[in-house]
């Protein structure tokens, strides 16, 4: 599937977090939702991105925005990653990459001349009405959390 364009309805999902709790998009109706897709738990870029959201979380909370990270590794991996880096928001396990496919981020990737399917680092900002407000493709992790926060403030 293709990436979802701003203005379109965000696809529904139901995934478990690092503590085994189920999260549904409908649980966050009426508030902004930051949905950041990242390739793999506990790698350098993903850790930097996740820690950026962790450090900025009080500002997201003040602006009534939920932060959710999604990758294809399982709940156990998420629990280890969250514990190691004090990540204080839900990390969702999309083991069968069904949600990644719905959001268009399950893509052909290449690394060191090898091709494979994986998550393209992408962030969606979902507005309180359930529609995509903004999308960041090929995310550069430096200052990404503050860019997303700025977009939330601009929407409010």
VOKE-912344 format. One record per residue (C-alpha): x, y, z negated. Coordinates in steps of 0.2 Angstrom, whole numbers, plus 5000, padded with zeros to 4 digits. Example, Ala and Ser with C-alpha at 12.3 -4.5 7.8 and 13.67 -1.06 7.14 Angstrom:
2
<rec X="5062" Y="4978" Z="4961"/>
<rec X="5068" Y="4995" Z="4964"/>
end
This chain:
156
<rec X="5000" Y="5000" Z="5000"/>
<rec X="5005" Y="5018" Z="5003"/>
<rec X="5009" Y="5030" Z="4989"/>
<rec X="4994" Y="5039" Z="4983"/>
<rec X="4992" Y="5057" Z="4988"/>
<rec X="4987" Y="5071" Z="4976"/>
<rec X="4969" Y="5074" Z="4975"/>
<rec X="4965" Y="5055" Z="4977"/>
<rec X="4958" Y="5045" Z="4962"/>
<rec X="4971" Y="5036" Z="4952"/>
<rec X="4969" Y="5017" Z="4953"/>
<rec X="4962" Y="5009" Z="4937"/>
<rec X="4974" Y="4997" Z="4928"/>
<rec X="4975" Y="4987" Z="4912"/>
<rec X="4993" Y="4982" Z="4906"/>
<rec X="5001" Y="4977" Z="4889"/>
<rec X="5014" Y="4987" Z="4881"/>
<rec X="5030" Y="4982" Z="4871"/>
<rec X="5019" Y="4978" Z="4856"/>
<rec X="5006" Y="4968" Z="4865"/>
<rec X="4993" Y="4981" Z="4865"/>
<rec X="4982" Y="4983" Z="4881"/>
<rec X="4982" Y="5000" Z="4889"/>
<rec X="4969" Y="5005" Z="4902"/>
<rec X="4968" Y="5021" Z="4912"/>
<rec X="4951" Y="5024" Z="4906"/>
<rec X="4958" Y="5024" Z="4888"/>
<rec X="4965" Y="5041" Z="4893"/>
<rec X="4950" Y="5049" Z="4901"/>
<rec X="4949" Y="5068" Z="4898"/>
<rec X="4968" Y="5071" Z="4896"/>
<rec X="4983" Y="5072" Z="4907"/>
<rec X="4993" Y="5055" Z="4910"/>
<rec X="5011" Y="5054" Z="4915"/>
<rec X="5013" Y="5038" Z="4923"/>
<rec X="5032" Y="5035" Z="4927"/>
<rec X="5037" Y="5019" Z="4936"/>
<rec X="5055" Y="5014" Z="4934"/>
<rec X="5065" Y="5000" Z="4941"/>
<rec X="5072" Y="4991" Z="4926"/>
<rec X="5073" Y="4991" Z="4907"/>
<rec X="5089" Y="4997" Z="4899"/>
<rec X="5099" Y="5002" Z="4914"/>
<rec X="5108" Y="5019" Z="4914"/>
<rec X="5096" Y="5029" Z="4925"/>
<rec X="5080" Y="5021" Z="4918"/>
<rec X="5087" Y="5024" Z="4900"/>
<rec X="5091" Y="5042" Z="4904"/>
<rec X="5073" Y="5045" Z="4911"/>
<rec X="5065" Y="5036" Z="4897"/>
<rec X="5075" Y="5045" Z="4883"/>
<rec X="5070" Y="5062" Z="4892"/>
<rec X="5052" Y="5058" Z="4890"/>
<rec X="5055" Y="5052" Z="4872"/>
<rec X="5064" Y="5069" Z="4868"/>
<rec X="5050" Y="5079" Z="4876"/>
<rec X="5036" Y="5069" Z="4869"/>
<rec X="5031" Y="5082" Z="4856"/>
<rec X="5028" Y="5095" Z="4870"/>
<rec X="5018" Y="5082" Z="4880"/>
<rec X="5007" Y="5079" Z="4864"/>
<rec X="5005" Y="5097" Z="4861"/>
<rec X="4998" Y="5099" Z="4879"/>
<rec X="4987" Y="5084" Z="4877"/>
<rec X="4996" Y="5073" Z="4889"/>
<rec X="5000" Y="5054" Z="4887"/>
<rec X="5016" Y="5047" Z="4893"/>
<rec X="5016" Y="5029" Z="4900"/>
<rec X="5031" Y="5020" Z="4907"/>
<rec X="5029" Y="5005" Z="4919"/>
<rec X="5041" Y="4992" Z="4926"/>
<rec X="5040" Y="4974" Z="4931"/>
<rec X="5049" Y="4967" Z="4916"/>
<rec X="5039" Y="4958" Z="4902"/>
<rec X="5033" Y="4964" Z="4885"/>
<rec X="5049" Y="4956" Z="4876"/>
<rec X="5060" Y="4966" Z="4887"/>
<rec X="5050" Y="4982" Z="4884"/>
<rec X="5051" Y="4979" Z="4865"/>
<rec X="5070" Y="4977" Z="4866"/>
<rec X="5072" Y="4992" Z="4877"/>
<rec X="5060" Y="5003" Z="4866"/>
<rec X="5068" Y="4997" Z="4850"/>
<rec X="5086" Y="5000" Z="4856"/>
<rec X="5082" Y="5018" Z="4861"/>
<rec X="5068" Y="5023" Z="4849"/>
<rec X="5056" Y="5025" Z="4863"/>
<rec X="5040" Y="5031" Z="4854"/>
<rec X="5027" Y="5029" Z="4868"/>
<rec X="5020" Y="5014" Z="4878"/>
<rec X="5031" Y="5005" Z="4890"/>
<rec X="5019" Y="4994" Z="4901"/>
<rec X="5023" Y="4977" Z="4908"/>
<rec X="5018" Y="4975" Z="4926"/>
<rec X="5025" Y="4958" Z="4928"/>
<rec X="5016" Y="4953" Z="4944"/>
<rec X="5019" Y="4971" Z="4951"/>
<rec X="5000" Y="4972" Z="4954"/>
<rec X="4999" Y="4990" Z="4947"/>
<rec X="5015" Y="4995" Z="4956"/>
<rec X="5007" Y="4989" Z="4972"/>
<rec X="4991" Y="4999" Z="4969"/>
<rec X="5002" Y="5015" Z="4967"/>
<rec X="5012" Y="5011" Z="4982"/>
<rec X="5029" Y="5010" Z="4972"/>
<rec X="5032" Y="4992" Z="4976"/>
<rec X="5044" Y="4994" Z="4991"/>
<rec X="5058" Y="4987" Z="5000"/>
<rec X="5074" Y="4992" Z="4992"/>
<rec X="5092" Y="4989" Z="4996"/>
<rec X="5108" Y="4989" Z="4985"/>
<rec X="5125" Y="4984" Z="4990"/>
<rec X="5119" Y="4978" Z="5007"/>
<rec X="5106" Y="4967" Z="5000"/>
<rec X="5087" Y="4970" Z="5003"/>
<rec X="5074" Y="4966" Z="4990"/>
<rec X="5057" Y="4971" Z="4984"/>
<rec X="5057" Y="4982" Z="4969"/>
<rec X="5050" Y="4998" Z="4961"/>
<rec X="5054" Y="5015" Z="4968"/>
<rec X="5057" Y="5027" Z="4954"/>
<rec X="5041" Y="5038" Z="4956"/>
<rec X="5031" Y="5048" Z="4943"/>
<rec X="5012" Y="5052" Z="4945"/>
<rec X="5003" Y="5066" Z="4935"/>
<rec X="4985" Y="5061" Z="4933"/>
<rec X="4973" Y="5075" Z="4929"/>
<rec X="4960" Y="5074" Z="4916"/>
<rec X="4947" Y="5070" Z="4929"/>
<rec X="4956" Y="5054" Z="4934"/>
<rec X="4964" Y="5061" Z="4951"/>
<rec X="4982" Y="5063" Z="4955"/>
<rec X="4987" Y="5080" Z="4951"/>
<rec X="5006" Y="5078" Z="4957"/>
<rec X="5018" Y="5065" Z="4963"/>
<rec X="5037" Y="5065" Z="4961"/>
<rec X="5046" Y="5053" Z="4974"/>
<rec X="5064" Y="5047" Z="4972"/>
<rec X="5065" Y="5055" Z="4955"/>
<rec X="5081" Y="5062" Z="4949"/>
<rec X="5081" Y="5058" Z="4931"/>
<rec X="5090" Y="5074" Z="4925"/>
<rec X="5077" Y="5087" Z="4919"/>
<rec X="5063" Y="5076" Z="4926"/>
<rec X="5053" Y="5076" Z="4909"/>
<rec X="5054" Y="5095" Z="4909"/>
<rec X="5048" Y="5096" Z="4927"/>
<rec X="5033" Y="5086" Z="4923"/>
<rec X="5029" Y="5096" Z="4908"/>
<rec X="5030" Y="5112" Z="4918"/>
<rec X="5018" Y="5104" Z="4930"/>
<rec X="5006" Y="5100" Z="4916"/>
<rec X="5007" Y="5118" Z="4909"/>
<rec X="5004" Y="5125" Z="4927"/>
<rec X="4988" Y="5114" Z="4928"/>
<rec X="4981" Y="5119" Z="4911"/>
end
